[in-house]
């Protein structure tokens, strides 16, 4: 799975990023409620759908443009392929920090109005449209 944030928000990988094992075991403190998933969807629609598509399936004009340019297109978040980690913690870190400094996906870290709680709601929404946790 590749969670992208094609927004123009500023981001850089966190200097305080814990070890990969710590990231894998991070637990989402937000309960999976209809309200949390709806909040995550609103954030997804605003911050992620431009690249990942409204359904999260990786089909969008931006994805088509990236593919035509020979660049990596946004992942299908609804399939069972997890390219960058499958735990809530790994998904959280990818949304926060981005995938790679040279990739189209920039993280949401530092974007005004987006803090840990909003990121966790996004994780809940991505979970609701994608494969179940392993």
PASEBA-1860 file (N, C-alpha, C; in nm, 3 decimals):
! residues 134
1> XXXXXXXX> 0.084/-0.117/0.000/0.000/0.000/0.000/0.088/0.122/0.000 ~ 0.049/0.219/-0.074/0.121/0.345/-0.081/0.022/0.456/-0.052 ~ 0.035/0.515/0.060/-0.056/0.623/0.096/0.013/0.752/0.058 ~ -0.051/0.833/-0.026/0.017/0.954/-0.069/-0.056/1.078/-0.027 ~ 0.018/1.183/-0.022/-0.038/1.313/0.007/0.016/1.407/-0.099 ~ -0.053/1.420/-0.207/-0.007/1.501/-0.318/-0.036/1.649/-0.296 ~ -0.066/1.683/-0.175/-0.095/1.822/-0.144/0.032/1.905/-0.148 ~ 0.014/2.034/-0.145/0.128/2.124/-0.149/0.183/2.153/-0.011
9> XXXXXXXX> 0.138/2.079/0.090/0.184/2.101/0.226/0.332/2.073/0.240 ~ 0.395/2.142/0.334/0.536/2.123/0.359/0.556/2.000/0.445 ~ 0.659/1.924/0.419/0.684/1.805/0.498/0.829/1.763/0.486 ~ 0.874/1.702/0.589/1.004/1.636/0.586/0.999/1.524/0.687 ~ 1.071/1.417/0.662/1.067/1.306/0.756/1.105/1.351/0.895 ~ 1.037/1.297/0.991/1.059/1.333/1.130/1.198/1.291/1.174 ~ 1.267/1.383/1.240/1.400/1.351/1.292/1.389/1.257/1.411 ~ 1.273/1.257/1.477/1.255/1.175/1.596/1.188/1.042/1.565
17> XXXXXXXX> 1.191/1.001/1.440/1.126/0.876/1.402/1.186/0.761/1.479 ~ 1.099/0.685/1.543/1.142/0.570/1.622/1.189/0.459/1.529 ~ 1.241/0.355/1.588/1.286/0.241/1.508/1.169/0.181/1.431 ~ 1.200/0.108/1.327/1.097/0.044/1.244/1.009/-0.048/1.329 ~ 1.067/-0.115/1.426/0.989/-0.203/1.513/0.890/-0.122/1.595 ~ 0.932/-0.006/1.644/0.841/0.079/1.722/0.727/0.129/1.635 ~ 0.757/0.166/1.512/0.654/0.215/1.420/0.553/0.104/1.394 ~ 0.603/-0.016/1.372/0.514/-0.129/1.344/0.414/-0.156/1.456
25> XXXXXXXX> 0.455/-0.129/1.577/0.369/-0.161/1.691/0.288/-0.041/1.742 ~ 0.303/0.074/1.678/0.222/0.191/1.719/0.074/0.155/1.706 ~ -0.002/0.192/1.805/-0.146/0.164/1.804/-0.224/0.293/1.781 ~ -0.329/0.283/1.704/-0.415/0.397/1.676/-0.498/0.426/1.801 ~ -0.485/0.545/1.860/-0.559/0.577/1.981/-0.704/0.617/1.954 ~ -0.740/0.632/1.827/-0.875/0.674/1.790/-0.962/0.549/1.771 ~ -1.073/0.539/1.845/-1.162/0.423/1.825/-1.222/0.424/1.684 ~ -1.245/0.306/1.631/-1.305/0.293/1.497/-1.456/0.311/1.510
33> XXXXXXXX> -1.498/0.434/1.502/-1.641/0.466/1.508/-1.685/0.522/1.374 ~ -1.814/0.522/1.347/-1.861/0.585/1.223/-1.817/0.732/1.213 ~ -1.811/0.801/1.326/-1.770/0.942/1.326/-1.623/0.956/1.287 ~ -1.538/0.868/1.341/-1.396/0.874/1.309/-1.372/0.845/1.161 ~ -1.440/0.744/1.110/-1.424/0.709/0.968/-1.476/0.823/0.880 ~ -1.587/0.886/0.919/-1.640/1.000/0.842/-1.543/1.118/0.846 ~ -1.481/1.142/0.961/-1.381/1.248/0.971/-1.263/1.217/0.881 ~ -1.218/1.092/0.883/-1.108/1.050/0.796/-1.143/1.065/0.649
41> XXXXXXXX> -1.267/1.033/0.614/-1.310/1.048/0.474/-1.309/1.194/0.432 ~ -1.358/1.283/0.518/-1.355/1.427/0.484/-1.211/1.474/0.462 ~ -1.120/1.429/0.547/-0.979/1.465/0.530/-0.922/1.403/0.402 ~ -0.956/1.278/0.377/-0.911/1.210/0.255/-0.960/1.284/0.132 ~ -1.088/1.319/0.131/-1.145/1.390/0.016/-1.071/1.521/-0.010 ~ -1.033/1.589/0.096/-0.966/1.718/0.084/-0.817/1.706/0.052 ~ -0.750/1.605/0.107/-0.604/1.599/0.101/-0.546/1.487/0.015 ~ -0.625/1.386/-0.014/-0.570/1.265/-0.078/-0.637/1.225/-0.208
49> XXXXXXXX> -0.766/1.255/-0.221/-0.843/1.207/-0.336/-0.792/1.260/-0.469 ~ -0.731/1.377/-0.471/-0.679/1.432/-0.595/-0.581/1.335/-0.661 ~ -0.503/1.265/-0.582/-0.408/1.167/-0.636/-0.465/1.025/-0.635 ~ -0.518/0.984/-0.521/-0.564/0.845/-0.506/-0.701/0.819/-0.566 ~ -0.771/0.923/-0.606/-0.905/0.907/-0.660/-1.009/0.910/-0.550 ~ -1.129/0.947/-0.586/-1.237/0.960/-0.488/-1.265/0.830/-0.415 ~ -1.247/0.717/-0.483/-1.272/0.587/-0.421/-1.147/0.529/-0.355 ~ -1.033/0.599/-0.369/-0.909/0.548/-0.312/-0.846/0.437/-0.394
57> XXXXXXXX> -0.893/0.419/-0.516/-0.845/0.308/-0.600/-0.729/0.346/-0.693 ~ -0.674/0.465/-0.674/-0.558/0.506/-0.754/-0.593/0.556/-0.892 ~ -0.722/0.576/-0.919/-0.765/0.624/-1.049/-0.806/0.770/-1.037 ~ -0.725/0.856/-1.100/-0.751/1.000/-1.097/-0.678/1.064/-1.214 ~ -0.712/1.189/-1.241/-0.641/1.262/-1.347/-0.494/1.277/-1.311 ~ -0.466/1.304/-1.184/-0.327/1.318/-1.140/-0.252/1.187/-1.161 ~ -0.314/1.075/-1.126/-0.250/0.944/-1.145/-0.219/0.920/-1.292 ~ -0.314/0.954/-1.379/-0.293/0.936/-1.523/-0.178/1.024/-1.572
65> XXXXXXXX> -0.171/1.146/-1.524/-0.063/1.237/-1.563/0.072/1.184/-1.518 ~ 0.078/1.137/-1.393/0.204/1.081/-1.342/0.246/0.959/-1.423 ~ 0.151/0.873/-1.453/0.182/0.752/-1.530/0.232/0.787/-1.670 ~ 0.167/0.883/-1.737/0.211/0.925/-1.871/0.352/0.982/-1.868 ~ 0.388/1.046/-1.756/0.521/1.106/-1.743/0.625/1.003/-1.700 ~ 0.583/0.878/-1.685/0.676/0.773/-1.646/0.707/0.772/-1.496 ~ 0.624/0.838/-1.419/0.645/0.844/-1.275/0.556/0.741/-1.206 ~ 0.587/0.714/-1.083/0.508/0.619/-1.005/0.373/0.682/-0.975
73> XXXXXXXX> 0.267/0.609/-1.009/0.135/0.663/-0.983/0.090/0.625/-0.842 ~ -0.007/0.696/-0.789/-0.056/0.665/-0.654/-0.111/0.523/-0.647 ~ -0.093/0.464/-0.532/-0.139/0.326/-0.511/-0.290/0.317/-0.501 ~ -0.337/0.199/-0.529/-0.476/0.162/-0.506/-0.485/0.124/-0.358 ~ -0.553/0.205/-0.280/-0.564/0.180/-0.137/-0.671/0.078/-0.103 ~ -0.743/0.033/-0.205/-0.852/-0.063/-0.182/-0.810/-0.208/-0.206 ~ -0.692/-0.228/-0.264/-0.649/-0.364/-0.293/-0.577/-0.425/-0.173 ~ -0.528/-0.546/-0.190/-0.463/-0.614/-0.078/-0.310/-0.606/-0.085
81> XXXXXXXX> -0.257/-0.517/-0.167/-0.113/-0.502/-0.179/-0.067/-0.386/-0.091 ~ 0.021/-0.414/0.002/0.073/-0.311/0.093/0.220/-0.288/0.060 ~ 0.249/-0.180/-0.009/0.386/-0.153/-0.053/0.475/-0.094/0.056 ~ 0.416/-0.023/0.150/0.496/0.051/0.248/0.457/0.023/0.391 ~ 0.411/-0.097/0.418/0.375/-0.134/0.554/0.226/-0.149/0.571 ~ 0.188/-0.239/0.659/0.047/-0.272/0.672/-0.011/-0.242/0.810 ~ 0.073/-0.203/0.904/0.019/-0.176/1.037/-0.031/-0.032/1.045 ~ -0.114/-0.005/1.144/-0.162/0.132/1.162/-0.046/0.230/1.179
89> XXXXXXXX> 0.055/0.189/1.255/0.171/0.276/1.278/0.245/0.306/1.149 ~ 0.265/0.205/1.066/0.335/0.227/0.940/0.255/0.318/0.847 ~ 0.124/0.298/0.843/0.039/0.384/0.760/0.043/0.527/0.812 ~ 0.036/0.544/0.943/0.042/0.677/1.005/0.171/0.749/0.964 ~ 0.284/0.680/0.975/0.414/0.740/0.943/0.422/0.777/0.795 ~ 0.369/0.692/0.707/0.371/0.722/0.564/0.287/0.845/0.533 ~ 0.171/0.857/0.596/0.087/0.975/0.574/0.157/1.098/0.631 ~ 0.215/1.085/0.748/0.280/1.198/0.814/0.405/1.245/0.740
97> XXXXXXXX> 0.493/1.150/0.707/0.625/1.185/0.655/0.639/1.173/0.504 ~ 0.546/1.108/0.439/0.557/1.085/0.295/0.633/0.957/0.267 ~ 0.639/0.923/0.141/0.701/0.797/0.102/0.851/0.812/0.080 ~ 0.889/0.914/0.007/1.029/0.931/-0.033/1.044/1.078/-0.072 ~ 1.155/1.140/-0.038/1.173/1.281/-0.074/1.161/1.309/-0.224 ~ 1.191/1.209/-0.307/1.185/1.228/-0.452/1.053/1.182/-0.514 ~ 0.963/1.130/-0.432/0.835/1.079/-0.482/0.731/1.191/-0.482 ~ 0.622/1.166/-0.553/0.513/1.263/-0.557/0.446/1.276/-0.420
105> XXXXXXXX> 0.453/1.171/-0.341/0.387/1.175/-0.212/0.470/1.251/-0.110 ~ 0.413/1.362/-0.070/0.472/1.438/0.039/0.384/1.413/0.160 ~ 0.444/1.406/0.274/0.368/1.384/0.396/0.291/1.508/0.436 ~ 0.203/1.489/0.530/0.121/1.599/0.580/0.180/1.665/0.703 ~ 0.296/1.618/0.748/0.363/1.675/0.864/0.388/1.824/0.841 ~ 0.340/1.906/0.933/0.360/2.050/0.922/0.251/2.123/0.846 ~ 0.159/2.051/0.786/0.048/2.115/0.715/-0.045/2.176/0.820 ~ -0.077/2.304/0.807/-0.163/2.369/0.906/-0.295/2.295/0.927
113> XXXXXXXX> -0.330/2.277/1.053/-0.456/2.212/1.088/-0.451/2.061/1.086 ~ -0.335/2.004/1.055/-0.322/1.858/1.050/-0.224/1.813/1.157 ~ -0.277/1.752/1.259/-0.196/1.699/1.368/-0.214/1.550/1.379 ~ -0.160/1.490/1.484/-0.170/1.345/1.501/-0.313/1.293/1.499 ~ -0.406/1.364/1.562/-0.544/1.314/1.566/-0.603/1.304/1.424 ~ -0.580/1.404/1.342/-0.630/1.400/1.205/-0.565/1.287/1.126 ~ -0.436/1.267/1.148/-0.367/1.157/1.079/-0.424/1.022/1.119 ~ -0.454/1.005/1.248/-0.512/0.880/1.293/-0.651/0.859/1.234
121> XXXXXXXX> -0.730/0.966/1.218/-0.861/0.953/1.152/-0.841/0.908/1.006 ~ -0.739/0.963/0.939/-0.710/0.919/0.803/-0.676/0.770/0.800 ~ -0.597/0.724/0.896/-0.564/0.581/0.903/-0.692/0.499/0.917 ~ -0.783/0.543/1.002/-0.911/0.471/1.019/-0.988/0.465/0.887 ~ -0.990/0.576/0.813/-1.061/0.575/0.685/-0.993/0.483/0.585 ~ -0.862/0.492/0.573/-0.789/0.405/0.480/-0.815/0.259/0.515 ~ -0.816/0.227/0.642/-0.847/0.091/0.685/-0.988/0.050/0.641 ~ -1.081/0.144/0.644/-1.221/0.110/0.610/-1.239/0.080/0.462
129> XXXXXX> -1.151/0.131/0.376/-1.163/0.106/0.232/-1.065/0.000/0.182 ~ -0.968/-0.034/0.264/-0.865/-0.127/0.222/-0.877/-0.262/0.288 ~ -0.774/-0.344/0.268/-0.776/-0.477/0.329/-0.771/-0.465/0.481 ~ -0.817/-0.567/0.546/-0.817/-0.568/0.692/-0.675/-0.589/0.745 ~ -0.646/-0.537/0.865/-0.511/-0.552/0.922/-0.472/-0.699/0.934 ~ -0.342/-0.722/0.920/-0.291/-0.859/0.932/-0.244/-0.884/1.072
END
